Amino acid sequence: MQWEIFNQFPKVLEKQKFQFSNMLDTINYYCTYGKLDMEKNPYLIELTAKMAEAALFTQHANQTINNSEGAILFQVLFQTFRGTNALDLVFG
């Protein structure tokens, strides 16, 4: 169930004009506590990276805030999966 909700996050992010706000904390929890699930399903890591990229390069209002949130989410990915091969498929 939790991953079905996670799959809806890109739609929420787009609706919020690529501003994560509190959703950034939620995604951080998913990465931290769902790390093993994400390693088993690279699609989830790819989805997270796409959300980070969308925020990082958005041209919507509050651009600086959105862009920094995208960079923070990339940092979360790199810190969560350091020492593993989990990011290879996305950043290969």
Secondary structure, DSSP 8 states (H G I E B T S, - for coil): -HHHHHTTHHHHHHHTTT--TTHHHHHHHHHHHSHHHHHH-HHHHHHHHHHHHHHHT--SSSHHHHHHHHHHHHHHHHHHTTTSSTTHHHH-
